[in-house]
Amino acid sequence: MKEPRTSITKMANPFDILTEEIILAILDHVGDDPFSKRSFSSVCKSFYYIESRHRRGLKPLRSDLLSRTFHRYPSISHLDLSLCPFVDDNALKAVSLAWNTTLRSINLSRSRAFSSIGLSSLVGNCVGLVEIDLSNRTELTDSAAKAIAEAKSLERLSLSRCKSITDIGIGCVAVGCKKLKFVSLRWCLRVTDLGVGLIAMKCKEIRSLDLSYLLITEKCLSHILKLQHLEDLVLEGCHSLDDEGLATLNYSSKSIKMINLSHCQNVSHIGLSSLTNGAESLKQLILAYGPAVTTDLAKCLHNFSGLRSIKLDGCLVRSSGIKVIGQWQSSLEELSFSKCKGLTDECLSFLPQTLKQLRKLDITCCRNITDASIDSITKSCTSLTSLKMESCSLVSKDAFVLIGQCCQLLEELDVTDNEVDNEGLKAFSRCSKLRSLKLGICLNIADDGLVNIGNDCSKLKEIDLYRCSGITDRGIAAIARGCPALEMINIAYNKKITDLSLTSLARCSSLKVLEIRGCLCVSSVGLKAIARECRKLAVLDIKKCFNVNDDAMLPLAQFSQNLEQINLSYCSVTDVGLLSLARINRLRTMTLLHLTGLTPNGLAAALFTCGSLTKVKLHTSFKPLLPQNIFKYMEARGCVFHWRDKAFQVEIDPKGWQLQLERRPEAS
Amino acid sequence: MDQKEGLCAANWANSSSGNELPQQISSDHPSYSSFGSQQHQQKWEEPSILDYGIPMEPPFREFDQPSKIQASIPPNPNNQAKILDQEDVRMHDALQANRIQNWDPSAMLNNLSFLEQKIHQLQDLVHLIVGRRGGVLGRPDELVAQQQQLITADLTSIIAQLISTAGSLLPSVKNTLPAAMPSIGQLSQPGGINLPTGPGMNGGVQPLNNGGREYFEQSNQTDFTAKHGAEQNYNMEEHESKDEEDAEEGEHLPPGTYEILQLEKEEILAPHTHFCAICGKGFKRDANLRMHMRGHGDEYKTAAALAKPNKESSSEPMVIKRYSCPYAGCKRNKDHKKFQPLKTILCVKNHYKRTHCDKSYTCSRCHTKKFSVIADLKTHEKHCGKDKWLCSCGTTFSRKDKLFGHIALFQGHTPAIPLDETRGSAGQADHVTGIEATNIVTSNFNFGSNSLGGNIALNIIDAKGSVDDPITCFSPLNFETCNFGGFHEFPRPPFEDSESSFSFLLSGSCNYSQKTGGESSSNDLE
């Protein structure tokens, strides 16, 4: 017995025969999946060594451990600190010194506690920095912007919601960072025409500009439209833009590809036509919650033969306008009418003749359309890959059969809250490429339909069966068996679901999101099976699963090391279960309402233990009971408390869903 | 003695505020013919403050400071008004003309009735003070001073509102309001500083007289810069924007329809243009010469001799005169291809000095800016140090857009961040004071002293800066929450300018409350 072992140890590592080039080539093919990289590096020392040198991107869980990675990963170019809520100036300085030659991109959008001093050392040391994301840093002031301005090679900059930065700061950036290509100034409310105008004048390379919710006018747009390379322009919610102002624009951007004018209440087709005048390469236009879709609006876009996508969500639609759209020269690939008022069968009947190329269609909540529309859509748009038609309540069950038969290229289908039945599901099963299927509140479906889906849609990754009261363990088992790639499943509020469903779902090893809220028959047994097998589980919602107790928490804590988010409200979990969960070092969000077995001391201990928490939802009654210093401590770690004061609801269906649903067949 | 004076003063203030102001506000001056043009209105708006201010006596003595500033900013286009009375008339005309165009009667009525209400409150207050005067006779001067401050502050705020009300009538609120508002700030600022140090009431009258005189002289000196253009109000400080040229831009007299005169260099640079035929003394103005002539004998004292000589000639058809700059190659020289004539001799003088002479006057504060026209220097010195928009090259600007224009023009220049990087937190502090101030105003008018203008400014900055949710930012709710009964229609300055001009204003009102607010609020009206 001993001999072979010694010979193995004597023998050189079998992987040593692979040259470093080969290993690097293998690593290149491993891709970005963190799990595969982890297993790769645990093969042997040399693999570990090579992987750590090969690693370019890093997304650390905690900033206090950051210093240990400096030595291990010497060539990090992309650093994502969005999981670290607490990053101070010293940490930034250390980062900048460790990776001063390699760092190209840094994401600080969720990190607090640093100031312009840290930024200044970061920018000063990492000369090659190309991308900085400083979104949500509302406390950053102009001096921070001035620090950024020293990054001469910066190309991407996001300052979304940096509400304290003014024109002065933006002016510094505009003068300093000449190579900027992608700029987001969304919600920078103190930035006006002057700052935006200057950035457009100084940074000639800009490709993409997000100016949403700024109080800007046409004064700065005239400079923006002169940018030679501008492709994307987002002007969402710019309320001070109006037709009169836009009419004064003399310049047109030939390079622009995408314009987003959502929520611009004061811009009608007149303003739109002045803005798009001469925009030869326009591909996408987003006018959500904007002007009414009239003949004039449709006519002013008539000549854009390159237009591929138009989104009219929430607009008032006139059939005359849609008629003109139907006559457009362009062949649209994407069309969105989500929540449009006034979209009727007549409107849609104008469209499909010219929309043979359509790939994506969104008619969510268009409650006036009937089978006639579906009929014409299925006839013309046979190459649809995405169809969203939540709550199209007048569409009958036969129409869904038609969809399944005609649109077999569908990858994404949302029929939430519709009349679809087993026959419909059987037809859907023809769509073998289906990735996402949403069947929430479809009361007519049952296990037979799901069996068909399970048999044929092997690529399914997401399925939503929220409140589908007809389904049982048999249907879930069929899905679990037939869709090994399943990543997300929602079976909330299905009374007939038991532990058997969970044990069958345990075979879907890539499951990431599991929602079994209000499944009264589920117990710890089923959850244990999930915990053992689904090691990638990240989001778990077991609210109101009264039978789940500490027995399930222990295996979860042991095996589901990737758990990030958990909702334990109303469960029978006690201090012991919670404390064991606190060991999961990725856990960020916890919702802990009405846990009868939870004591303040146990909660406090769990909170202290769980170092990665960023958001905890608790009942207000705990506030005075917890030791007061815990709040300061947690806050310093970057955790936010949300206090709720909801009354305890014993019944599973407080809003009378079941009643509503039972009445519906009678009404129809 | 002091108290007696003070009593008079209080009465004065009472009567003047109680009676005169409402009259001026409520009566619509229908009898005045409107000869003021748009430009006049804008320019005369500020002088109106001091016209009200001067008759109002001691509480307003601090106005001598702003009066200088104001007088120098608004130039008189016709180069005539040298007597206060005339100005008064004109001011009324301006107000009258304001009303004619673009006015919202209901809003105006709202404002006026609110003003009336406020004045009545103030009147009651003064009555109260007068009533208690007997009781407090033995009290120290401090109390008297405080009460005066109280009244001063209240009057200031009334005036601020009155101006804003008038300002709302102007065609472009955008230009006028920022121009008008700082003046309010200036009004209230020195108030707090001057009053406590003032040597009682006896001394109080003296500064007033000075102020009046100073104003008079100042207007004499400055109104020769006669020009139009609303931007004048801002631009005086930046001399590169030569006002006379701006003004000419719009005028396109066909060549030959006017007579071209060209003065020689020596003539232009001569300090005096009017010389006494008897003693040879030189004067800058003909009016001064005529005054001087009285000393040479009774024949010069007749009304005819003292009257303006060109009064009679105005009835005859006048040949239009235009002037040429003697500097060869200048655009203003008559030999230039694109000759643009200058309108008056004063234009010639200023143009020649600014364009073709050395800048020999250096600012005594910053020691960097240089000027060739002394009036330009004086205007600059008033703003010097207050320019908050700074470029990395050291140039300062009073307006943000000017700074950005400068940065857009030059490579490598960046906006400089002011040393006190506390503007964000300062904004929040202001927010608090804003609420306090409004509370005070609404409670009992005790300490509306922080001036209504200040409140408005605070509200606006508030809306712009510290409100996180953009929806509330856009909604008028924000204004309403910090509002004063029935004053919703109060003109709101546009966002862009508000920041610059109002933070200036803020500093004024803050100072004020620091200096006086503490002691007087503890005292209250007990």
Interface residues (C-beta under 8 A of the other chain):
Chain A: T138 T141 D142 S143 K146 A149 K163 S164 T166 D167 I168 G169 G171 C172 V175 G176 W187 L189 R190 T192 D193 L194 G195 G197 L198 M201 K202 Y213 L215 G237 H239
Chain B: K400 D401 F404 I407 A408 G412 H413 T414 P415 A416 I417 E421 R423 G424 K464 G465 D468 P470 C473 F474 F495 E496
